[in-house]
Amino acid sequence: MSQYSTMSRVKIKTITDLQKMKQAGQKISSLTAYDSSFSALLDQAGVDVLLVGDSLGMVVQGHSSTLPVSMQDILYHCQLVSRGRQQAFIIADLPFMSVATPMQAAENAALLIQQGGAQMVKIEGAKIEAIQFMVQQGIPVCAHLGLLPQLIYQSGKYAVQGVEEKAAAKILADALKVEQAGAQMLIVECIPATLAQQISEQLAIPVIGIGAGVDCDGQVLVLYDMLGISLGRKPRFTKNYMQQADSVYEAVQAYVTEVKEQKFPELEHSF
């Protein structure tokens, strides 16, 4: 993939750019995206990273979890998002049961990169062998620790992870392991802010938080949550930016500004 868009020759962000942002202490803004129109709007509003998340199963498809989302679903939506962006970095989720073996993970990741336009794939859990194998094939990987939505049938509920000392130690150890395995980014979800800060300080790779406090290297939210249009109960860690905005574009700009200035998340959005 060329690092320049064909329309305006704007440079597309790379993982190197995001790593430099961490080193410089500049916060990384990220939102989920599922289609071309929103992709273009978020891009123009200055969002650094677009995540084609399997959260689309809940906010777009109307399911009660992310589990029904297929590889074809992610591939399709990734293609839409890649057509709309001009500069943002694109990460695509590897959905439920798409990484049962390292080879399967690599083959599915290759589809998202070759056909979907993704620059990186995200994998839930400390699947070290899969991460190592994908990295060996030249596939950029973002790991995901803490609350793992794809394990909802095992856990039984969406809850804060790493509260007890033993659980916190395991998440920290797993974070170090995924970095050592070659992951170039990490998302931590629903963990105590103090733990997320510790992880961010100990890892050289960018650590993006969702419900993990303000001291991560960046923040990500589900787009529909921060626009206040998701159905059902809203997570504590999200914020409705449409309440004080005259347009979606203005709401997204406000989110980007608050992330950059470390005004979001506040204590009320953290654990």
C-alpha positions as a Markdown table, in Angstrom:
| # | Residue | x | y | z |
|---|---|---|---|---|
| 1 | Met | 0.0 | 0.0 | 0.0 |
| 2 | Ser | 1.3 | 3.5 | -0.8 |
| 3 | Gln | 1.8 | 5.7 | 2.1 |
| 4 | Tyr | 0.1 | 8.5 | 0.2 |
| 5 | Ser | -3.6 | 8.8 | -0.7 |
| 6 | Thr | -4.3 | 9.1 | -4.4 |
| 7 | Met | -6.7 | 12.0 | -4.1 |
| 8 | Ser | -4.8 | 14.7 | -2.2 |
| 9 | Arg | -1.4 | 13.2 | -1.6 |
| 10 | Val | -1.9 | 13.5 | 2.1 |
| 11 | Lys | 0.5 | 11.2 | 4.0 |
| 12 | Ile | -1.2 | 8.3 | 5.6 |
| 13 | Lys | -0.1 | 7.7 | 9.2 |
| 14 | Thr | 2.1 | 4.7 | 9.9 |
| 15 | Ile | 2.9 | 2.7 | 13.0 |
| 16 | Thr | 6.2 | 4.6 | 13.1 |
| 17 | Asp | 4.3 | 7.9 | 13.4 |
| 18 | Leu | 2.3 | 6.5 | 16.3 |
| 19 | Gln | 5.4 | 5.2 | 18.0 |
| 20 | Lys | 7.0 | 8.7 | 17.6 |
| 21 | Met | 3.8 | 10.2 | 19.2 |
| 22 | Lys | 4.3 | 8.0 | 22.3 |
| 23 | Gln | 7.9 | 8.9 | 22.5 |
| 24 | Ala | 7.1 | 12.6 | 22.3 |
| 25 | Gly | 4.3 | 12.4 | 24.9 |
| 26 | Gln | 1.6 | 13.2 | 22.3 |
| 27 | Lys | -1.7 | 11.5 | 22.9 |
| 28 | Ile | -3.2 | 9.3 | 20.2 |
| 29 | Ser | -6.9 | 9.7 | 19.4 |
| 30 | Ser | -8.9 | 6.7 | 18.1 |
| 31 | Leu | -12.5 | 5.9 | 17.3 |
| 32 | Thr | -14.2 | 2.9 | 15.7 |
| 33 | Ala | -15.4 | 3.3 | 12.1 |
| 34 | Tyr | -17.6 | 1.1 | 10.0 |
| 35 | Asp | -18.3 | 2.9 | 6.7 |
| 36 | Ser | -16.8 | 5.3 | 4.2 |
| 37 | Ser | -18.8 | 8.4 | 5.2 |
| 38 | Phe | -17.9 | 8.3 | 8.8 |
| 39 | Ser | -14.4 | 7.3 | 8.0 |
| 40 | Ala | -14.0 | 10.5 | 5.9 |
| 41 | Leu | -15.5 | 12.7 | 8.6 |
| 42 | Leu | -13.4 | 11.2 | 11.4 |
| 43 | Asp | -10.3 | 11.6 | 9.3 |
| 44 | Gln | -11.0 | 15.2 | 8.5 |
| 45 | Ala | -11.7 | 15.9 | 12.2 |
| 46 | Gly | -8.2 | 14.7 | 13.0 |
| 47 | Val | -8.7 | 11.2 | 14.4 |
| 48 | Asp | -5.3 | 9.4 | 14.4 |
| 49 | Val | -6.5 | 5.8 | 14.3 |
| 50 | Leu | -9.7 | 4.2 | 12.9 |
| 51 | Leu | -10.5 | 0.8 | 14.4 |
| 52 | Val | -12.8 | -1.4 | 12.3 |
| 53 | Gly | -14.0 | -3.2 | 15.4 |
| 54 | Asp | -16.2 | -6.3 | 15.8 |
| 55 | Ser | -18.3 | -3.9 | 18.0 |
| 56 | Leu | -20.1 | -3.5 | 14.7 |
| 57 | Gly | -21.9 | -6.7 | 15.6 |
| 58 | Met | -23.7 | -4.8 | 18.4 |
| 59 | Val | -24.0 | -1.2 | 17.2 |
| 60 | Val | -24.5 | -1.9 | 13.4 |
| 61 | Gln | -25.9 | -5.4 | 13.2 |
| 62 | Gly | -28.0 | -5.3 | 16.4 |
| 63 | His | -26.6 | -8.4 | 18.1 |
| 64 | Ser | -26.2 | -8.7 | 21.8 |
| 65 | Ser | -22.5 | -9.5 | 21.6 |
| 66 | Thr | -19.6 | -9.4 | 19.1 |
| 67 | Leu | -19.6 | -13.2 | 18.6 |
| 68 | Pro | -21.7 | -13.4 | 15.5 |
| 69 | Val | -19.4 | -11.1 | 13.5 |
| 70 | Ser | -17.7 | -13.0 | 10.7 |
| 71 | Met | -14.4 | -12.4 | 8.8 |
| 72 | Gln | -16.5 | -11.4 | 5.8 |
| 73 | Asp | -18.2 | -8.8 | 7.9 |
| 74 | Ile | -15.0 | -7.3 | 9.0 |
| 75 | Leu | -13.4 | -7.4 | 5.6 |
| 76 | Tyr | -16.5 | -5.7 | 4.0 |
| 77 | His | -16.5 | -2.9 | 6.6 |
| 78 | Cys | -12.7 | -2.5 | 6.4 |
| 79 | Gln | -13.0 | -1.9 | 2.7 |
| 80 | Leu | -15.6 | 0.8 | 3.2 |
| 81 | Val | -13.5 | 2.5 | 5.9 |
| 82 | Ser | -10.3 | 2.4 | 3.8 |
| 83 | Arg | -12.1 | 4.1 | 0.9 |
| 84 | Gly | -13.0 | 7.1 | 3.1 |
| 85 | Arg | -9.8 | 7.9 | 5.0 |
| 86 | Gln | -7.1 | 10.2 | 3.8 |
| 87 | Gln | -4.5 | 10.2 | 6.7 |
| 88 | Ala | -5.7 | 8.0 | 9.6 |
| 89 | Phe | -4.1 | 4.7 | 10.5 |
| 90 | Ile | -6.5 | 1.7 | 10.1 |
| 91 | Ile | -6.7 | -1.3 | 12.4 |
| 92 | Ala | -9.0 | -4.2 | 11.8 |
| 93 | Asp | -10.3 | -6.7 | 14.4 |
| 94 | Leu | -9.8 | -10.4 | 13.9 |
| 95 | Pro | -13.3 | -11.6 | 15.0 |
| 96 | Phe | -14.3 | -14.6 | 17.1 |
| 97 | Met | -12.7 | -17.9 | 16.1 |
| 98 | Ser | -10.7 | -16.4 | 13.3 |
| 99 | Val | -7.4 | -17.0 | 15.1 |
| 100 | Ala | -7.9 | -20.6 | 16.3 |
| 101 | Thr | -4.4 | -21.5 | 15.0 |
| 102 | Pro | -1.5 | -19.2 | 14.1 |
| 103 | Met | -1.9 | -20.1 | 10.4 |
| 104 | Gln | -5.6 | -19.3 | 10.4 |
| 105 | Ala | -4.8 | -16.0 | 12.2 |
| 106 | Ala | -2.2 | -15.1 | 9.6 |
| 107 | Glu | -4.4 | -16.1 | 6.6 |
| 108 | Asn | -7.3 | -14.0 | 7.9 |
| 109 | Ala | -5.0 | -11.1 | 8.7 |
| 110 | Ala | -3.6 | -11.2 | 5.2 |
| 111 | Leu | -7.1 | -10.8 | 3.8 |
| 112 | Leu | -7.8 | -7.7 | 5.9 |
| 113 | Ile | -4.5 | -6.2 | 4.8 |
| 114 | Gln | -4.5 | -7.3 | 1.1 |
| 115 | Gln | -8.2 | -6.8 | 0.4 |
| 116 | Gly | -9.5 | -4.7 | 3.2 |
| 117 | Gly | -6.9 | -1.9 | 3.3 |
| 118 | Ala | -6.0 | -2.4 | 7.0 |
| 119 | Gln | -2.5 | -1.5 | 8.2 |
| 120 | Met | -2.7 | -3.6 | 11.3 |
| 121 | Val | -4.9 | -6.3 | 12.8 |
| 122 | Lys | -6.1 | -6.6 | 16.4 |
| 123 | Ile | -6.2 | -9.9 | 18.3 |
| 124 | Glu | -7.9 | -10.4 | 21.6 |
| 125 | Gly | -5.9 | -12.1 | 24.4 |
| 126 | Ala | -2.3 | -13.0 | 25.0 |
| 127 | Lys | -2.2 | -15.4 | 22.0 |
| 128 | Ile | 1.6 | -15.4 | 21.9 |
| 129 | Glu | 2.1 | -18.1 | 19.2 |
| 130 | Ala | -0.3 | -16.4 | 16.9 |
| 131 | Ile | 1.2 | -13.0 | 17.4 |
| 132 | Gln | 4.7 | -14.3 | 16.8 |
| 133 | Phe | 3.7 | -16.2 | 13.7 |
| 134 | Met | 1.9 | -13.2 | 12.2 |
| 135 | Val | 4.8 | -10.9 | 12.9 |
| 136 | Gln | 7.2 | -13.4 | 11.3 |
| 137 | Gln | 5.0 | -13.0 | 8.1 |
| 138 | Gly | 5.3 | -9.3 | 8.2 |
| 139 | Ile | 1.8 | -8.6 | 9.6 |
| 140 | Pro | 1.6 | -5.7 | 12.1 |
| 141 | Val | -0.3 | -6.7 | 15.2 |
| 142 | Cys | -2.2 | -4.9 | 17.9 |
| 143 | Ala | -2.8 | -6.9 | 21.0 |
| 144 | His | -5.9 | -6.5 | 23.3 |
| 145 | Leu | -5.9 | -7.2 | 27.0 |
| 146 | Gly | -8.2 | -6.7 | 29.9 |
| 147 | Leu | -11.9 | -7.1 | 29.2 |
| 148 | Leu | -12.2 | -9.4 | 26.2 |
| 149 | Pro | -15.6 | -9.2 | 24.6 |
| 150 | Gln | -15.1 | -12.4 | 22.6 |
| 151 | Leu | -14.9 | -14.3 | 25.9 |
| 152 | Ile | -18.3 | -13.0 | 27.1 |
| 153 | Tyr | -19.8 | -16.5 | 27.2 |
| 154 | Gln | -17.0 | -17.6 | 29.5 |
| 155 | Ser | -17.0 | -14.6 | 31.8 |
| 156 | Gly | -20.8 | -14.2 | 31.8 |
| 157 | Lys | -20.7 | -10.4 | 32.0 |
| 158 | Tyr | -18.8 | -7.3 | 31.0 |
| 159 | Ala | -16.8 | -6.3 | 34.1 |
| 160 | Val | -13.7 | -4.5 | 35.1 |
| 161 | Gln | -10.6 | -6.7 | 34.9 |
| 162 | Gly | -7.4 | -6.7 | 36.9 |
| 163 | Val | -8.9 | -5.4 | 40.1 |
| 164 | Glu | -7.3 | -8.0 | 42.4 |
| 165 | Glu | -3.5 | -8.0 | 42.7 |
| 166 | Lys | -3.1 | -11.5 | 41.1 |
| 167 | Ala | -5.2 | -10.6 | 38.1 |
| 168 | Ala | -3.5 | -7.2 | 37.7 |
| 169 | Ala | -0.1 | -9.0 | 37.8 |
| 170 | Lys | -1.2 | -11.4 | 35.1 |
| 171 | Ile | -2.4 | -8.5 | 32.8 |
| 172 | Leu | 0.9 | -6.7 | 33.2 |
| 173 | Ala | 2.8 | -9.9 | 32.6 |
| 174 | Asp | 0.7 | -10.6 | 29.5 |
| 175 | Ala | 1.4 | -7.0 | 28.3 |
| 176 | Leu | 5.1 | -7.6 | 28.5 |
| 177 | Lys | 4.7 | -10.9 | 26.7 |
| 178 | Val | 2.8 | -9.6 | 23.7 |
| 179 | Glu | 5.3 | -6.8 | 23.3 |
| 180 | Gln | 8.1 | -9.3 | 23.4 |
| 181 | Ala | 6.2 | -11.5 | 20.8 |
| 182 | Gly | 6.3 | -8.6 | 18.4 |
| 183 | Ala | 3.0 | -6.7 | 18.9 |
| 184 | Gln | 3.5 | -3.0 | 17.9 |
| 185 | Met | 0.5 | -1.7 | 19.8 |
| 186 | Leu | -1.7 | -2.7 | 22.7 |
| 187 | Ile | -5.3 | -1.9 | 23.6 |
| 188 | Val | -6.3 | -2.3 | 27.3 |
| 189 | Glu | -10.0 | -2.3 | 28.1 |
| 190 | Cys | -11.8 | -1.9 | 31.4 |
| 191 | Ile | -8.8 | -2.1 | 33.8 |
| 192 | Pro | -7.9 | 0.1 | 36.7 |
| 193 | Ala | -6.3 | 3.4 | 35.7 |
| 194 | Thr | -3.3 | 2.7 | 37.9 |
| 195 | Leu | -2.6 | -0.6 | 36.2 |
| 196 | Ala | -3.0 | 1.0 | 32.7 |
| 197 | Gln | -0.5 | 3.7 | 33.7 |
| 198 | Gln | 2.0 | 1.1 | 34.8 |
| 199 | Ile | 1.6 | -0.8 | 31.6 |
| 200 | Ser | 2.0 | 2.3 | 29.5 |
| 201 | Glu | 5.1 | 3.3 | 31.3 |
| 202 | Gln | 6.7 | -0.2 | 31.1 |
| 203 | Leu | 6.0 | -0.8 | 27.4 |
| 204 | Ala | 7.8 | 0.9 | 24.5 |
| 205 | Ile | 4.9 | 0.4 | 22.2 |
| 206 | Pro | 1.8 | 2.7 | 22.2 |
| 207 | Val | -0.9 | 1.6 | 24.7 |
| 208 | Ile | -4.4 | 2.7 | 23.9 |
| 209 | Gly | -7.0 | 2.7 | 26.6 |
| 210 | Ile | -10.8 | 2.3 | 26.7 |
| 211 | Gly | -12.1 | 2.6 | 30.2 |
| 212 | Ala | -8.5 | 2.5 | 31.4 |
| 213 | Gly | -7.7 | 6.0 | 32.6 |
| 214 | Val | -6.1 | 9.1 | 31.2 |
| 215 | Asp | -2.4 | 8.0 | 31.5 |
| 216 | Cys | -2.5 | 5.6 | 28.5 |
| 217 | Asp | -0.7 | 6.8 | 25.4 |
| 218 | Gly | -4.1 | 7.3 | 23.7 |
| 219 | Gln | -7.8 | 6.6 | 23.9 |
| 220 | Val | -10.4 | 4.8 | 21.8 |
| 221 | Leu | -14.2 | 4.8 | 22.0 |
| 222 | Val | -16.9 | 3.1 | 20.1 |
| 223 | Leu | -18.1 | 5.8 | 17.7 |
| 224 | Tyr | -21.8 | 5.2 | 18.3 |
| 225 | Asp | -21.3 | 5.5 | 22.1 |
| 226 | Met | -19.6 | 8.8 | 21.9 |
| 227 | Leu | -22.3 | 10.1 | 19.6 |
| 228 | Gly | -25.0 | 8.9 | 22.0 |
| 229 | Ile | -26.8 | 6.7 | 19.4 |
| 230 | Ser | -26.0 | 3.2 | 20.7 |
| 231 | Leu | -28.9 | 1.2 | 21.9 |
| 232 | Gly | -29.1 | -0.1 | 25.5 |
| 233 | Arg | -27.0 | 0.9 | 28.5 |
| 234 | Lys | -24.0 | 3.0 | 27.8 |
| 235 | Pro | -20.6 | 2.0 | 29.3 |
| 236 | Arg | -19.5 | 4.1 | 32.3 |
| 237 | Phe | -16.2 | 4.9 | 30.5 |
| 238 | Thr | -17.8 | 6.6 | 27.5 |
| 239 | Lys | -19.0 | 10.2 | 27.0 |
| 240 | Asn | -21.7 | 11.6 | 24.8 |
| 241 | Tyr | -20.0 | 14.4 | 22.9 |
| 242 | Met | -23.1 | 15.3 | 20.9 |
| 243 | Gln | -24.7 | 16.8 | 24.0 |
| 244 | Gln | -22.7 | 20.1 | 23.6 |
| 245 | Ala | -22.1 | 19.9 | 19.8 |
| 246 | Asp | -24.0 | 21.3 | 16.8 |
| 247 | Ser | -22.8 | 18.6 | 14.5 |
| 248 | Val | -21.1 | 15.2 | 14.4 |
| 249 | Tyr | -18.0 | 16.8 | 13.1 |
| 250 | Glu | -17.9 | 19.2 | 16.0 |
| 251 | Ala | -18.5 | 16.4 | 18.5 |
| 252 | Val | -15.6 | 14.4 | 17.0 |
| 253 | Gln | -13.3 | 17.4 | 17.0 |
| 254 | Ala | -14.1 | 17.9 | 20.7 |
| 255 | Tyr | -13.3 | 14.3 | 21.5 |
| 256 | Val | -9.9 | 14.6 | 19.7 |
| 257 | Thr | -9.1 | 17.8 | 21.5 |
| 258 | Glu | -10.0 | 16.4 | 24.9 |
| 259 | Val | -7.8 | 13.3 | 24.3 |
| 260 | Lys | -4.9 | 15.4 | 23.1 |
| 261 | Glu | -5.2 | 17.8 | 26.1 |
| 262 | Gln | -5.7 | 14.9 | 28.6 |
| 263 | Lys | -9.2 | 16.1 | 29.5 |
| 264 | Phe | -10.7 | 12.8 | 28.6 |
| 265 | Pro | -11.2 | 10.4 | 30.3 |
| 266 | Glu | -11.9 | 12.1 | 33.6 |
| 267 | Leu | -12.2 | 10.2 | 36.9 |
| 268 | Glu | -15.9 | 9.5 | 36.3 |
| 269 | His | -15.0 | 7.6 | 33.2 |
| 270 | Ser | -12.2 | 5.6 | 34.9 |
| 271 | Phe | -11.9 | 2.7 | 37.3 |
